[in-house]
Amino acid sequence: MRIGLVYDRKEDYLALGFSAEDVMEFDCEDTIAGLEAGLASLGHPVDRVGRGVELARRLVAGDRWDLVFNFAEGVQGRSREAQVPALCELFDQPYCLADPLTCALTLDKALAKRVVRDHGLPTAPFALVSSPDEARRVELAPPLFAKPYAEGSSKGVTARSYVGSRDELWPACAELIAQFRQPVLVERFLPGREFTVGVVGNGDRSRVVGVMEVLITAGAETHSYTALNKDEYLERVTYRLIDDEPLADECRRVALGAYHALGCRDAARVDLRCDEHGVPCFLEANPLPGLNHVRSDLPIMTRLAGRTYGELLGWILEAAARRCGLH
């Protein structure tokens, strides 16, 4: 298959004057080069397309590919991750991973939790705070956890996200609203173990790659998998598969249930955290999972399971090709 690679590269946006915080979700050159090499190693010619506006220009000019491999995040708006999939559908261009609706739904963390909750899957009680004054009316009992409702890559998740008392909630929400200019998701804090679950495939062919525990080391921001912990994962985080533990079965059930409830396709990563009773609860889903061959969670769990990065990419392409009728 001839593959068009669509992405948002940090270096491109920094050159346009974007700040480091603006581009936190975007990928560096090493990720794009690694993905390009991995796809090429499977025998697929790769055409670097670039960001969504470049894809639009190419599609208008008549360019087509057997499959677009999309992992572009988009620049602005709560539906920004839906822009590239929508373009592909507008021009009848086959593409892999999630469709526009799922990309928009999962970026809105409150809506995603409502859908998952309505499917009978466990998720922490929550409130959406649109102004600092609304924070005073939140009825959830501390401890709580506050984060922007439409960001990825743990953007806005810091040590201050943990809210230990009601007096801390107003300033935490006010700071996040001012910084990110969007509502804040306030959840009951889940004190238990944290997991991320990789899923590949579609329909009854969907399967779990691994259930990986995220262990925050002493001295780090220990309440959650914060942006700092992710960035300095070598010093701050330990990863291990729990596939042989009894709890893994429940993690698989919740993750696969959320994967299907949210309409994920081809591959995704579902994040879970246990409550005080040890029940794994849905945190959020990433239908465009990170694919850095070294440090992204889905490739890490694939490697821990004894499989290769190339195999992971092959599973994604196989699922997309079968779904798009390319076989």
C-alpha positions as CSV (number, residue, x, y, z in Angstrom):
1,M,0.0,0.0,0.0
2,R,1.1,3.6,-0.7
3,I,0.7,5.5,2.6
4,G,0.2,9.2,3.1
5,L,1.6,10.1,6.5
6,V,-0.3,13.0,8.2
7,Y,1.1,14.5,11.4
8,D,1.7,17.7,13.4
9,R,5.4,18.2,13.9
10,K,6.6,20.3,16.8
11,E,9.5,21.8,14.9
12,D,7.2,23.1,12.1
13,Y,4.9,24.9,14.6
14,L,7.7,26.3,16.7
15,A,9.1,27.8,13.5
16,L,5.8,29.5,13.0
17,G,5.9,31.2,16.4
18,F,3.9,28.7,18.5
19,S,5.1,28.3,22.1
20,A,6.4,25.1,23.7
21,E,3.1,24.7,25.6
22,D,1.1,25.2,22.4
23,V,2.9,22.2,20.8
24,M,3.0,19.9,23.8
25,E,0.7,17.4,22.1
26,F,2.6,17.4,18.8
27,D,5.2,14.9,17.7
28,C,8.9,15.5,17.3
29,E,10.9,14.6,14.2
30,D,12.2,11.4,15.8
31,T,8.6,10.1,16.2
32,I,7.7,10.8,12.6
33,A,11.0,9.4,11.2
34,G,10.5,6.2,13.3
35,L,7.0,5.7,12.1
36,E,8.0,6.4,8.5
37,A,10.8,3.8,8.8
38,G,8.6,1.3,10.6
39,L,5.9,1.5,7.8
40,A,8.6,1.3,5.1
41,S,10.1,-1.8,6.8
42,L,6.7,-3.5,6.2
43,G,7.0,-2.9,2.5
44,H,4.8,0.2,2.2
45,P,6.0,3.3,0.3
46,V,5.5,6.3,2.6
47,D,4.7,9.9,1.4
48,R,5.2,12.5,4.1
49,V,2.2,14.8,3.7
50,G,2.5,16.9,6.9
51,R,-0.2,18.8,8.8
52,G,-3.9,19.0,8.0
53,V,-3.7,22.1,5.8
54,E,-1.1,20.3,3.6
55,L,-3.4,17.3,3.3
56,A,-6.2,19.6,2.2
57,R,-4.0,21.2,-0.5
58,R,-2.9,17.8,-1.8
59,L,-6.5,16.4,-1.8
60,V,-7.8,19.4,-3.7
61,A,-4.9,19.0,-6.2
62,G,-6.1,15.4,-6.8
63,D,-3.5,13.4,-4.9
64,R,-4.7,10.1,-3.4
65,W,-3.1,7.3,-1.4
66,D,-4.1,3.7,-0.7
67,L,-4.3,4.7,2.9
68,V,-3.7,7.9,5.0
69,F,-2.0,7.1,8.3
70,N,-3.3,9.9,10.4
71,F,-1.9,10.9,13.8
72,A,-2.4,14.7,13.5
73,E,-3.7,16.4,16.6
74,G,-5.0,19.6,15.1
75,V,-4.3,23.1,16.3
76,Q,-7.4,24.6,17.9
77,G,-11.0,23.8,19.0
78,R,-12.4,20.9,20.9
79,S,-12.9,19.1,17.6
80,R,-9.4,19.7,16.3
81,E,-8.5,16.0,16.2
82,A,-11.5,15.4,13.9
83,Q,-10.3,17.7,11.2
84,V,-8.1,15.3,9.3
85,P,-10.5,12.4,9.4
86,A,-13.3,14.8,8.2
87,L,-11.1,15.9,5.3
88,C,-10.4,12.3,4.3
89,E,-14.1,11.5,4.4
90,L,-15.0,14.6,2.4
91,F,-12.6,13.5,-0.4
92,D,-13.4,9.7,-0.1
93,Q,-9.8,9.0,1.0
94,P,-9.3,5.8,3.1
95,Y,-7.6,6.4,6.4
96,C,-6.7,4.6,9.5
97,L,-7.7,5.1,13.2
98,A,-10.7,6.9,14.5
99,D,-13.4,8.8,12.6
100,P,-14.3,12.4,13.1
101,L,-17.1,11.7,15.7
102,T,-14.9,9.5,17.9
103,C,-11.9,12.0,17.7
104,A,-14.2,14.9,18.8
105,L,-16.0,12.8,21.4
106,T,-12.9,11.5,23.2
107,L,-11.1,14.8,23.3
108,D,-14.1,16.2,25.2
109,K,-13.4,14.2,28.4
110,A,-16.7,15.0,30.1
111,L,-18.8,13.8,27.1
112,A,-16.6,10.6,26.8
113,K,-17.2,9.9,30.5
114,R,-21.0,10.3,30.0
115,V,-21.0,7.8,27.1
116,V,-18.9,5.3,29.0
117,R,-21.0,5.7,32.1
118,D,-24.2,5.2,30.1
119,H,-22.8,1.9,28.9
120,G,-22.6,0.7,32.5
121,L,-18.8,1.0,32.8
122,P,-17.2,2.4,35.9
123,T,-15.9,6.0,35.9
124,A,-15.4,8.5,38.8
125,P,-18.2,11.0,39.6
126,F,-17.4,14.3,38.0
127,A,-18.5,17.9,37.4
128,L,-17.7,20.3,34.6
129,V,-16.7,23.8,35.8
130,S,-17.0,26.6,33.2
131,S,-16.2,29.5,35.5
132,P,-14.4,29.9,38.8
133,D,-17.7,30.7,40.5
134,E,-19.1,27.4,39.5
135,A,-16.2,25.7,41.4
136,R,-17.8,26.9,44.6
137,R,-21.0,25.0,43.7
138,V,-19.3,21.6,43.1
139,E,-20.9,19.1,45.4
140,L,-18.3,16.3,45.1
141,A,-16.4,15.7,48.3
142,P,-12.6,16.0,48.3
143,P,-10.1,14.7,47.5
144,L,-10.7,15.8,43.9
145,F,-8.8,16.0,40.7
146,A,-9.0,18.9,38.2
147,K,-7.7,19.1,34.6
148,P,-8.7,20.8,31.3
149,Y,-11.6,19.0,29.7
150,A,-10.3,19.0,26.1
151,E,-6.5,18.5,26.1
152,G,-4.3,15.5,25.5
153,S,-0.8,14.3,26.5
154,S,-1.6,15.3,30.2
155,K,-1.5,18.9,29.2
156,G,-2.5,20.9,32.2
157,V,-2.1,17.9,34.6
158,T,0.3,18.9,37.3
159,A,0.9,18.4,41.0
160,R,-1.7,21.2,41.5
161,S,-4.4,19.0,39.8
162,Y,-4.8,17.1,43.1
163,V,-7.3,19.0,45.2
164,G,-7.2,18.0,48.8
165,S,-9.7,20.3,50.3
166,R,-12.7,22.4,49.1
167,D,-10.7,25.6,49.7
168,E,-8.2,24.5,47.1
169,L,-10.8,23.9,44.3
170,W,-11.6,27.5,43.4
171,P,-8.0,28.6,42.9
172,A,-7.1,25.3,41.0
173,C,-10.1,25.8,38.6
174,A,-9.5,29.5,38.2
175,E,-5.8,28.9,37.3
176,L,-6.7,26.2,34.7
177,I,-9.5,28.3,33.1
178,A,-7.3,31.3,32.8
179,Q,-4.4,29.3,31.3
180,F,-6.3,27.1,28.9
181,R,-9.5,29.2,28.3
182,Q,-11.8,26.2,28.5
183,P,-13.9,24.4,31.2
184,V,-12.3,22.2,33.8
185,L,-13.2,18.6,34.5
186,V,-13.4,18.0,38.2
187,E,-13.5,14.3,39.2
188,R,-13.5,12.4,42.5
189,F,-9.9,11.4,43.0
190,L,-9.2,7.8,42.5
191,P,-6.5,6.6,45.0
192,G,-5.7,3.2,43.5
193,R,-3.4,1.8,40.9
194,E,-3.2,3.3,37.4
195,F,-3.2,1.3,34.2
196,T,-3.1,2.0,30.5
197,V,-4.5,-0.6,28.1
198,G,-3.7,-1.0,24.4
199,V,-6.3,-2.2,22.0
200,V,-6.0,-3.1,18.3
201,G,-8.6,-4.3,15.8
202,N,-12.2,-3.8,15.0
203,G,-15.5,-5.6,16.0
204,D,-15.0,-9.1,17.3
205,R,-11.4,-9.0,16.1
206,S,-10.6,-6.3,18.7
207,R,-8.0,-7.5,21.3
208,V,-5.9,-6.2,24.1
209,V,-2.2,-5.8,23.4
210,G,-1.4,-5.5,27.1
211,V,-2.5,-4.1,30.5
212,M,0.3,-1.9,31.7
213,E,0.6,-0.5,35.2
214,V,2.1,3.0,35.5
215,L,4.1,3.2,38.7
216,I,5.1,6.7,39.7
217,T,8.4,6.6,41.6
218,A,9.1,8.3,44.9
219,G,9.9,11.9,44.7
220,A,7.8,12.5,41.6
221,E,4.4,14.1,41.3
222,T,2.9,10.9,42.8
223,H,-0.8,11.6,42.5
224,S,-1.1,10.9,38.8
225,Y,0.6,10.4,35.4
226,T,1.3,14.1,35.0
227,A,2.9,15.9,32.0
228,L,6.2,16.1,33.9
229,N,6.1,12.4,34.8
230,K,5.6,11.6,31.1
231,D,8.3,13.9,29.9
232,E,10.8,12.6,32.5
233,Y,9.6,9.0,32.5
234,L,13.1,7.4,32.7
235,E,13.6,9.0,36.1
236,R,10.0,9.1,37.4
237,V,8.1,6.2,36.0
238,T,8.3,2.4,36.0
239,Y,6.1,0.3,33.6
240,R,5.1,-3.3,34.0
241,L,2.5,-5.6,32.5
242,I,0.0,-7.2,34.8
243,D,-1.5,-9.6,32.3
244,D,-1.2,-12.6,34.6
245,E,-2.9,-10.9,37.6
246,P,-6.7,-11.5,38.2
247,L,-7.3,-7.7,38.0
248,A,-6.1,-7.7,34.4
249,D,-9.3,-9.4,33.3
250,E,-11.4,-6.6,34.7
251,C,-9.1,-4.0,33.1
252,R,-9.5,-5.7,29.7
253,R,-13.3,-5.8,30.1
254,V,-13.5,-2.1,31.0
255,A,-11.0,-1.0,28.3
256,L,-12.7,-3.1,25.5
257,G,-16.1,-1.8,26.6
258,A,-15.0,1.8,26.4
259,Y,-13.2,1.2,23.1
260,H,-16.4,0.0,21.5
261,A,-18.7,2.4,23.3
262,L,-16.7,5.4,22.0
263,G,-16.4,4.0,18.5
264,C,-12.6,3.6,18.5
265,R,-11.2,1.9,15.4
266,D,-8.0,0.0,14.4
267,A,-6.1,0.9,17.6
268,A,-6.4,3.0,20.7
269,R,-5.2,3.4,24.3
270,V,-7.6,3.4,27.2
271,D,-6.5,4.8,30.6
272,L,-7.8,3.4,33.9
273,R,-7.3,4.0,37.6
274,C,-8.7,2.0,40.5
275,D,-11.0,3.4,43.1
276,E,-10.6,2.8,46.9
277,H,-12.2,-0.6,46.4
278,G,-9.8,-1.7,43.7
279,V,-12.3,-1.3,40.8
280,P,-10.6,-0.1,37.6
281,C,-12.4,3.0,36.4
282,F,-12.3,4.7,33.0
283,L,-10.2,7.9,32.9
284,E,-10.0,8.7,29.2
285,A,-9.4,7.1,25.8
286,N,-6.9,8.1,23.1
287,P,-8.1,7.0,19.7
288,L,-4.9,8.5,18.1
289,P,-2.4,6.8,20.5
290,G,1.2,8.0,20.8
291,L,3.4,6.0,18.5
292,N,7.0,7.1,19.3
293,H,8.8,3.8,18.9
294,V,10.8,4.3,22.2
295,R,8.7,6.3,24.7
296,S,5.0,6.1,23.9
297,D,2.9,3.9,26.1
298,L,1.4,1.6,23.3
299,P,4.9,0.7,21.9
300,I,6.2,0.3,25.4
301,M,3.6,-2.3,26.3
302,T,4.0,-4.0,22.9
303,R,7.7,-4.3,23.7
304,L,7.1,-5.6,27.2
305,A,4.8,-8.2,25.7
306,G,7.7,-9.5,23.6
307,R,6.5,-8.1,20.3
308,T,8.0,-5.5,18.0
309,Y,7.1,-2.0,16.9
310,G,6.8,-3.3,13.4
311,E,4.3,-5.9,14.5
312,L,2.3,-3.2,16.2
313,L,2.2,-1.1,13.0
314,G,1.3,-4.2,11.0
315,W,-1.7,-4.9,13.3
316,I,-3.0,-1.3,12.9
317,L,-2.6,-1.4,9.1
318,E,-4.2,-4.9,8.9
319,A,-7.2,-3.7,10.8
320,A,-7.6,-0.5,8.8
321,A,-7.1,-2.3,5.4
322,R,-9.7,-4.9,6.3
323,R,-12.2,-2.3,7.5
324,C,-11.6,-0.2,4.3
325,G,-11.9,-3.2,2.0
326,L,-8.3,-2.9,0.8
327,H,-7.6,-6.6,0.9
